[in-house]
Amino acid sequence: MIDNFALGLSHGLMLLAAILLLRRRDLDREPSRRDRKQRDAEGA
């Protein structure tokens, strides 16, 4: 019984993490050259 609970809990948490990662808006966005230049200028 506890083994099934542990398996279900761990897989449920991995599923939750995958869903949250896939919902990120910046997942499919490639930074433009302008964005990279601004980021580099701010970091320097």
PyMOL commands that place a pseudoatom at each C-alpha (Angstrom):
pseudoatom trace, name=CA, resn=MET, resi=1, chain=A, elem=C, hetatm=0, pos=[0.000, 0.000, 0.000]
pseudoatom trace, name=CA, resn=ILE, resi=2, chain=A, elem=C, hetatm=0, pos=[2.699, 2.484, 0.954]
pseudoatom trace, name=CA, resn=ASP, resi=3, chain=A, elem=C, hetatm=0, pos=[4.641, 1.605, -2.192]
pseudoatom trace, name=CA, resn=ASN, resi=4, chain=A, elem=C, hetatm=0, pos=[1.693, 2.570, -4.372]
pseudoatom trace, name=CA, resn=PHE, resi=5, chain=A, elem=C, hetatm=0, pos=[1.326, 5.813, -2.438]
pseudoatom trace, name=CA, resn=ALA, resi=6, chain=A, elem=C, hetatm=0, pos=[5.017, 6.657, -2.856]
pseudoatom trace, name=CA, resn=LEU, resi=7, chain=A, elem=C, hetatm=0, pos=[4.897, 5.892, -6.580]
pseudoatom trace, name=CA, resn=GLY, resi=8, chain=A, elem=C, hetatm=0, pos=[1.731, 7.915, -7.060]
pseudoatom trace, name=CA, resn=LEU, resi=9, chain=A, elem=C, hetatm=0, pos=[3.067, 10.863, -5.094]
pseudoatom trace, name=CA, resn=SER, resi=10, chain=A, elem=C, hetatm=0, pos=[6.415, 10.991, -6.882]
pseudoatom trace, name=CA, resn=HIS, resi=11, chain=A, elem=C, hetatm=0, pos=[4.852, 10.634, -10.331]
pseudoatom trace, name=CA, resn=GLY, resi=12, chain=A, elem=C, hetatm=0, pos=[2.206, 13.205, -9.484]
pseudoatom trace, name=CA, resn=LEU, resi=13, chain=A, elem=C, hetatm=0, pos=[4.866, 15.718, -8.462]
pseudoatom trace, name=CA, resn=MET, resi=14, chain=A, elem=C, hetatm=0, pos=[6.836, 15.058, -11.648]
pseudoatom trace, name=CA, resn=LEU, resi=15, chain=A, elem=C, hetatm=0, pos=[3.671, 15.577, -13.695]
pseudoatom trace, name=CA, resn=LEU, resi=16, chain=A, elem=C, hetatm=0, pos=[2.981, 18.838, -11.870]
pseudoatom trace, name=CA, resn=ALA, resi=17, chain=A, elem=C, hetatm=0, pos=[6.541, 20.031, -12.542]
pseudoatom trace, name=CA, resn=ALA, resi=18, chain=A, elem=C, hetatm=0, pos=[6.244, 19.145, -16.246]
pseudoatom trace, name=CA, resn=ILE, resi=19, chain=A, elem=C, hetatm=0, pos=[2.934, 20.978, -16.575]
pseudoatom trace, name=CA, resn=LEU, resi=20, chain=A, elem=C, hetatm=0, pos=[4.300, 24.082, -14.867]
pseudoatom trace, name=CA, resn=LEU, resi=21, chain=A, elem=C, hetatm=0, pos=[7.391, 24.055, -17.079]
pseudoatom trace, name=CA, resn=LEU, resi=22, chain=A, elem=C, hetatm=0, pos=[5.353, 23.643, -20.259]
pseudoatom trace, name=CA, resn=ARG, resi=23, chain=A, elem=C, hetatm=0, pos=[3.077, 26.557, -19.311]
pseudoatom trace, name=CA, resn=ARG, resi=24, chain=A, elem=C, hetatm=0, pos=[5.980, 29.031, -19.164]
pseudoatom trace, name=CA, resn=ARG, resi=25, chain=A, elem=C, hetatm=0, pos=[5.563, 31.849, -21.670]
pseudoatom trace, name=CA, resn=ASP, resi=26, chain=A, elem=C, hetatm=0, pos=[9.277, 32.127, -22.408]
pseudoatom trace, name=CA, resn=LEU, resi=27, chain=A, elem=C, hetatm=0, pos=[9.625, 28.438, -23.265]
pseudoatom trace, name=CA, resn=ASP, resi=28, chain=A, elem=C, hetatm=0, pos=[9.287, 28.899, -27.034]
pseudoatom trace, name=CA, resn=ARG, resi=29, chain=A, elem=C, hetatm=0, pos=[10.625, 32.445, -27.268]
pseudoatom trace, name=CA, resn=GLU, resi=30, chain=A, elem=C, hetatm=0, pos=[14.059, 32.983, -28.754]
pseudoatom trace, name=CA, resn=PRO, resi=31, chain=A, elem=C, hetatm=0, pos=[15.713, 36.186, -27.522]
pseudoatom trace, name=CA, resn=SER, resi=32, chain=A, elem=C, hetatm=0, pos=[16.334, 38.670, -30.310]
pseudoatom trace, name=CA, resn=ARG, resi=33, chain=A, elem=C, hetatm=0, pos=[19.710, 40.309, -30.875]
pseudoatom trace, name=CA, resn=ARG, resi=34, chain=A, elem=C, hetatm=0, pos=[18.364, 43.488, -29.287]
pseudoatom trace, name=CA, resn=ASP, resi=35, chain=A, elem=C, hetatm=0, pos=[17.320, 41.567, -26.156]
pseudoatom trace, name=CA, resn=ARG, resi=36, chain=A, elem=C, hetatm=0, pos=[20.757, 39.957, -25.904]
pseudoatom trace, name=CA, resn=LYS, resi=37, chain=A, elem=C, hetatm=0, pos=[22.530, 43.298, -26.345]
pseudoatom trace, name=CA, resn=GLN, resi=38, chain=A, elem=C, hetatm=0, pos=[20.393, 44.892, -23.628]
pseudoatom trace, name=CA, resn=ARG, resi=39, chain=A, elem=C, hetatm=0, pos=[21.032, 41.994, -21.269]
pseudoatom trace, name=CA, resn=ASP, resi=40, chain=A, elem=C, hetatm=0, pos=[24.776, 42.130, -21.941]
pseudoatom trace, name=CA, resn=ALA, resi=41, chain=A, elem=C, hetatm=0, pos=[24.855, 45.918, -21.432]
pseudoatom trace, name=CA, resn=GLU, resi=42, chain=A, elem=C, hetatm=0, pos=[23.031, 45.605, -18.108]
pseudoatom trace, name=CA, resn=GLY, resi=43, chain=A, elem=C, hetatm=0, pos=[25.355, 42.861, -16.890]
pseudoatom trace, name=CA, resn=ALA, resi=44, chain=A, elem=C, hetatm=0, pos=[28.582, 44.691, -17.771]
for i in range(1, 44): cmd.bond("trace and resi %d" % i, "trace and resi %d" % (i + 1))
show_as sticks, trace
zoom trace
